[in-house]
């Protein structure tokens, strides 16, 4: 609904001078009334200022449909030509429109949503079919071995990150895990370090986590093609992560014949392991918002875990997967259905029930007032 400000342009009464936009009577120019029938009223108003044309607020359903000005219930402006005639828009109309602000943390929502839509189209056309072939052709033990191999390649970044966070114990554990899996585990294909007698589980960490650990904010949310949901801090950290192994180990990790196949396998491995989550997000009313919320909440969980704190997401992981509300929005003009809430209270003597007080009939066309019941957040 658009609010417009109508400024009436009625002509000034005889004997009035326009001063600053308001009609003021000039005794020198005042003339006697010419209509005998109005003598009584004219005598009472002799020498006084005529009524100032009113300012009328009107509601237009749609600015595009406003072919003529809304009716003026106070002054019939019969002598004035119809406003907006031949132009398709009313004259003397100030249109005030409010544009909704993007949600916090996502100032580039329009660009990100478009990137998300394009990425989903590419995923449906190429990535998802390739991931299905990857999953169906390669047996699960082979895919698991490739997954372990990729995790083992990330261990140097994990070691450096723990050192930067001044956690030498975790860094030594990660170094021992990397040494065991790179040798006994055949280049990390088998994750033997997590089992007895080593008991060295995989602990994720990276440069973006280091920045978050020291208080660097996430920055604006981004949805980048080929990367997916991220933010400015994590995008910078990921760029540094990808340079660690080629810089410290050199050939073949810095050559295209290695980086390109590994990049493809890494993308297919991620797509297969994340397929169920992607399907859950697609089933929500707003998949883009669900993807953004899930990523932001899980990153907060990971950063807080580095400080030994437990962060409770605004929505639990299961609810975040399904979006803030899985219920469709009610149709326009239809009151939402409020779910009943049952309270288990201790037994008290029952008081006589008071007779119900009939509610007043609502005005014609008005929606009955309802009191929403909001369940407590878990």
N, C-alpha and C positions, 0 to 999 in steps of 0.2 A: 504494500500500500504506500502511495507517495503523497506527502503532505505538500500542498501548494498554498501560496499566499496571494490572494486576489486583492488587488487595489482598485477600488471603484473609481471611475473617472467621470462622475456625474457633474454636470455644469453648475457653476456657482449661481446662487440666487441673485435676483436684481438687488442692487445696492450693496453688494459685498465685494470686497477687494481681497485678492489672494495674497496673503502675507505668510511666507515660509511654508506654503503648501496648504494652509488652513484658511477657510473663508472667514473674514472678519467684517462686520458691518461698518459702513462709513456713514455717519449721520448726515453729512453734507450731500451724499449721493442717494440717500434713502428716498424712496417714492412711496406714496400711499398705496394701500391694497386696491386692486382693480376689481376683485370679485366681491360683490355684496354678500354672498352667502358665507364668506370667510371673514366677515367683519369682526365677529366675536373673537375668533382666534387670532386675527391680525392685531387687534387692539392689545391683546395680552402679550403679544410678542413684538410690539413696535419698538424698534431701536435695539433689539437683541440680536445676537449672532445666529444665523441659521445653523441647522444641524450639520455637523461635519460628516461627509460620506464615510460610512463604516468600512472597517477592514474585515474582510470575510475570509475565514479559513474553510477550505473545502477539501474533501477526500476524493481523489480520482482513482478508480480501479486500476487504470493503466494509462500512462502518459500517451501511448500511441493511440488509444481510443478516444482521447479528449479532442474530438472534432469541434466541439462548441464548449463555451465556458459553462461551469455548473450553475444551476439556477440560484439567483440571489433572493433569499426569502425576506430581506429587509427593504431593499430599494429595488423596485421593478425596473429600472434602466430600460424603459420602453423606447425612449428616443435615441439611445445609443445603438450603433450598428453592432451586429453580432460579432463578438471577438473571435479571432482565429478564422474568419471567413476567407476561404481561398488559400490559406496557408497550412491547414492541417494541424495547427497548434494554437492554443488560446493565447491572447495578449494579456499583458499585465500579470503574468504567472511566474513566480519564482519557484523552481523545482529544487527540492532538497532531497538528496539521495544519500543513504549511508552504505558504505562498502564494508563488508565484514573483514576483520583483520585476520591474517593467517594465525594458526595456533602457535603457542610458544615453542621455540626451538626449531621452527620450520618456516623461516621467512620466505623461502623460495618454493613454497608449496605448489604454485601453479607449474613451475618448471619441473619440479620433482615428480609431480603427478603425471605430467606428459611423458617424462623419461620412463616412469614406471609402466605406463601404457605401452610405449614402444618396446620396452624390454620384454613385457609379457607376450607381445606379438612375435618377437624374435624367438622367445623361449618355446612358444607353441609350434612354431614353424621349423626350428632347427635344433635347439638345445634339448628339449624334452624328448624328441624322437631319438637323438643320438644317445642320450642317457639311457633310454629304454633298451637300445641295442647293446650298449655297454653292459647293462645289467643282465640282459638275457644271454649274451654270448659268453661273457666271462663268468666262471663259477664263483661262488661267494668266497671261498678261500683265496682265490687269486685277487679278487677285489679287496679283500681284507689285507692281503700282503701289500698291495699298492698303497692302500690307505696308511698302513704302518710306515711304509717307506717315506711317504710325504711328511708324516709327523716327525720322523727322525731327522728329516732335512731342516725342520724348524728348531731343533734343539740348540744350535748355536745362538739363535736369537733369544731363546729362553734363558740361556746361561748369561748372556750379556745383560739382559733385562733385570735379572735378579741381582747381578752385581751393581747395576745402576740404582737399584732400590735398596742397596746396602743390606742385602740378605745373603751373606756368604754361604750359610748352610744349605739353602735352597739351590744356590748356584752349584755347589759341590754335588748335590744329589742329581741335578740335571746333567752335569758333566759325566758322572758315573753312569747314568742311564744311557747317555749318548755313546759312551765307550762300549758298554755291554752290548747294546743293540747293533752297533755298527760292526762288531766283530762276531760275537756268538750268534746274534740275530741276523747275520748275513745282510749287511747294509741296511738294517732296520726293517727288513721284510717280516721278520718274526719279532714280536714284542715279548722277549723273554725277561726283560728287566723288571717287569711288573710282578712276576711270579717269585715264589720262594726259590732260592734263598736271598734274592736281591731285594725284592719288595720296594721297587723304585717306580711308583706310578707316574703317569704323564701329568705334568703340571703346566697348563698353558700360560704363556706370558709373552709380551711383545713390547715394542717401543711405545705404541699407543697406550698400553697399560702403564708404562713408566710415567708418561706425561700425566695421565689421569691420577696416578698415585701421588704425584707432587702437586696436584691441584689445578692442572690445566683443564679448563672447561671443554666440553665436547664441541662447542661451536655449532654452527647451523647444521641441521640435518640435510643430508644429500642422498640422492638416489642416482648412482653412477652406472651407466651401461657396462656390462661385463664384470662389474664388482657387486652391484646390488646396494642394499641399504648401508649407509655409513654416515660419518660426519666429518667435519674438517679435521679434527684432531686425529681420528682413526685413519683418514686418508693419508695424512702426512706420515703417520707411523707406519702404515703399510708400505709406503714408498721406500722408507728407510729399511724396513725388514727385507724387502726384496733385493737390497744391495749388500746385505751382510755376507751371505754365503758366496756370491761371486767375488766379492772383494777379498775375503779371507782365504778362500780355497782356489780361486782362479779357474783354470781349465779343468774339466769341461763345463763347470757350472756357469761360466760366463759366455758360453758359445750358444748361438741360436739353435744348433742341432740338438742341444740339450734343453734349453729353456722353453722352446715352443712345445715339444711333446709333453714335458712335465706340466706346463701351463694348461694344456688341453686335458690331461688326465686329472689334474687338480680340479678343474671346472666340472668335469663329469662326475668325479667322486663326490664333490659337494652337492651337485644336483641330485644324485641318487640318494644320498644320506638325508637331504633336506626335503625330499619330495613330499613326505607326509605333512610336514609343517606348511609347505606351500599350498597344498590342497586345502588345509584347514583355513588358511588365510583367504583363499579364493572363495570359500563358502560364506564369508562374512559380508554384511551389507556394504562395507567400504574396505576392500582388500588393501588399498594403498595405506589408509590410516592404520589398519591392523598391522601391516608390515612395519610401519614406522614406530608404532607404540611398542611392539614386541622387541624390536632392536634396541630402542632407547632404554627400556626397562631392564633387559638382560645385560646391557653394558653397565648399567648402574650396579647390578648385582655383582658383576665381575670386578669392578673397580673397588667396591666396598670390601669384597672378600680379600683383596690384597692388604687391607688394613686390619684384617681379622674381625671385621664387622659383618653382620648379617643385614642386608637391605631387603625389606619386604616391599615388593613391587606394589604400585597402586592397584594393579590388577594381577591376580595370580597368573603364572605362566599359561595355565590351561585357558583362563578367561581371556588373557591377552591374545592367545592364538585365535580366539573366536571374535575378537573385537570387543568394544566397550558395551555393545548391546546387540544381541543376535535377533531381537524382535524388530520387525519392519515398522517404519514410522507410520502413525495413524494418518488416515486421509484427511484432507483439509476440511475443517468444520466438524470433525468427529471427535468427541471427547475421548481421551485415552482410557483404556481399561485399567483400573487400579486393582492389583492383586490383593486379596485379603491377607491380613497378618494375624497369626494366632499367638497370643501371649499366655504363657503358663504362670499364673499368679497363685499365691497361697490362698487356701480356702478361707473365705470371710463370710460372716452372716449376710445373707442375701437381703438387700433392701427392696422395699416394694418398688416395682417398676413404675416410673412416671409415664403418664400418657404421652404418646408421641405428639409433638408440636408440628402441625402442618407447615411446611415451608411456603413462603409467599410465591405466588405464580411469577415466573420470570417475565420480563417485558417481551413483547412480540419480536421474534428474531434473535433474542439473546440466548446464549448458551448457559445452562444451569451451572452454578458454581460448584466445584468439587474440591475436596481437600486431598492432595496427593499424600500417600503414605510411602515414605522412603525407608526401606529396610536398612539395618546397620551394615556398614561396610566391613567385610572380613579381611 
